[in-house]
Each structure stands twice: as structure tokens, then as C-alpha cells.
Amino acid sequence: MSTSPRPSSQELPSTQSTSPNDVSANTPGKKSHSILMNFLEGSRVVTLDELRENDITRYQVTKFYNQQIKDSGYYEQLKYIVEPSTQEFESPGSLDTSGEHNNTVVPGLQHKYAQTGLLLVTDRCASYCRYCFRKRIVGNDSDEIAPDYAQVAGYIRQHPEMNNVLAGIRLS
């Protein structure tokens, strides 16, 4: 089994615009923006709509974390954690696998279990892990991230059964 790092030709940015004239997917009635995205199986042109429809996040890893993976001696195994695969297009699923959005009681606070609250304080992470059950909010504007701690504190005061509040970043 090889543990060599990914060839340098693959170390280019994982997404590139295919045309400077492409239109953003957020413009109503316009075509979705196309990007060139590197997958484990090779590069492929995809639209942002196609990624959204298939619940696929882009490849994004900090330089430090990427280097840690490469230097670990286990690159061939660890690359599957962060590098996208075209198999994700064929794998049905949901970006909110545990129904967290439905348990968000005020922006940034989930109250799924009586005694426990989960306070999400950021939508940033060192990498976009392929298996992450919070990837729907990573790098996106979301009402699931706490913008108003006074509102969160008010909710907690009104629920004395909640005696355990976990403050977290986007945990995988």
C-alpha cells in the first residue's frame, strides 16, 4: 500500500471557474456557475447547483491540516476524509442527518435533549470532512450559528432543565 502524497499536479486549487462569464447560481433565472473540481477519481466540471442538489461540499482544507495528512505516512487512507469523490453523486442522503435544524430553538442553540443544549458559535473549520453531519452550515450563512448570545442566554434561563450547554465549533 502506497503512502506517498498526492502528485503535485493535483495540488492545484480544488475548484476553478471554467469561464469568467459564468453567472452565479444565486441569480434567479440564470444558469448555475460552473467550476472545475478535483475528485479522487480526477477533475470534473460541475455546477454549484449540481453540488447543492447532491449535498456535496467543495474540497477545502487549511494548508497546515493538508500538510499534516501528507506527512502522516497514512495519506492513502486519510485522503478519503477530506477529498471529494464522484461516488458522492450516487450516495443518497441528507445534509441534516440528525434533524439538527429542526431542534434549533434560537439562532445558534440546539435543544434536542432536555438537559443538554448545543451552542454553535462558528461555521468555520480546518477542513470540510466528507462525513461531517454539519456540513450544511460550513462556510454558509446559517440561522444555526449564534449571532446573539443574549437571546441564547434568555432561552437557557427559561429552561432550567438544561443544565449542560456544550459550546462548539462545527464538529464532525
N, C-alpha and C positions, 0 to 999 in steps of 0.2 A: 504494500500500500504506500503510495507516494505522499509525502508531506510537504512537497515544495510549494512555494507561494504561487499565486496566480501569475501568469505571464504578464510582463509589463504592458503589452498591448491592450490588456483587459483592464489596466488600472486607470483608464480614462474616466472622466465623469460618467456615471451610470445613466444619465439622461441628457439628451441633447435635443434642441429644437431641430426639426427637419427642414424648416423654412422660416425665414424672418417674417414672412407674410401670413403665417398661421394665425388664426383667431382664437382667443381664449375661449375655453369651454363655458365660461360664465356669461358669455354674451348670448342672450336669447335669440333663437332662430339662426345661429351661426354654427359652422362646423367646429368640432372639438379640436383643440390644439394637439398636434401630433408631436411625439418625441421619439427619439431613438433610445431604447432602454436595453441595458445589458442584462441578460438572464444567464443562469448556469449553462444553458444549452446554446447560448450565442445571442447576438444582438437581434432586436426586432423593433420595428416601428409600431407604436401603439398610440391610441388617442387617450387623453385624460378621461374622457367619458368611458372608454373601454376598461380602464383601470378601476374607475369608480363602480361601474356595473358589476365587475367581478371581485369587488372588495380587495383589490391588490394595491399595496402601498409601494411607493418608489423605494429604490435602494438608497439608504442614507446611513452612513457610519462615520463617526469622527475619525480623523487621521490617526489619533492615538489608539483608539479601540481597534481600528483596522490593522495597525502595526502589531498590536498585541496578538491578534488572531494569527497573523502571518508568522510571527516569531515563536509561537507556542509549540511548534512541532506537530500540531494537530490541524493544520489548515484544511486538509481534505475533509475532515469531519466537521469542523467549526463553520466552514463557509455556508453550510445549509441553514445556519441560524439567521444570517443577515442577508444573504444574496438571494434575489428572487429567482423563481423557476417558472417556466412556461406551464408546468403542471398546476400552478395556482389558478389558471384559467379553467381547468377541468374539475376543480375541487369545490363542490358546493359548500356554502357556509354563510355565516353572518358575521359582520364586523362587531356586533354586540352579542357575543355568545352567551353571556351570563345575565343578560337583561339589565345591565347596569344603568342604562339611560332611563329606564322606567323607574328606577329606585333613586334617581337624583331628585331630592326634595327641595333644595335650593341650589342655585348655581354653585357647583364645586363640592357639594356634600351629598354622598350617597348614604341612605339609611335602609339597608336591606335586612339587617338582623337587629332585633330590639336593643341589645346592649352596645352595639358597635356602629360607629359611623366611619366613613372613609372620606377624608378631605383631599381632593386632588388640587394641588397647588400649581402645577405647571403641565404644559403639553409638550415638553421637550425631553429628549432622552439621548444617550450616547449613540444609540443605534435604533433602527427600525427593525426589530426582530420579526421574523416571518411568522412566528407562532403567537405573537402578542395578542392578548384579548382586549387590549385598549388601543389598538392601532387606529381605530376610527377617529380618535381625537388627537393623534400625534401630529403636531405641526399645523393643526387646523383650528380655526375659531370654533369654540365649543362652549355651550352653556353648562358643560360638565366640569369646567375649571373654575375655581373660586376667584371671582373678581372683587367680592365684597365680604370681607371677614366679619363685619358687624352683623350682616344678615345671617351668616353661618352661626355666629355666636348666639344670636337670638333664637334660632331654631333649636340649638343644643340646650339652651336654658329652658325651653318649653317642653323638652323631652328628657326628664330626669332618669328614665330607664336607660338612656345612653350614657354609660359610664366608661366607655373606651372609644377614643377617637384616634384613628390612625391618620397621620399626615403623610402623604406620599406624593412622589412624582409618578409619572406614568410607568407603573411597574409591569413587567412582563410575567 
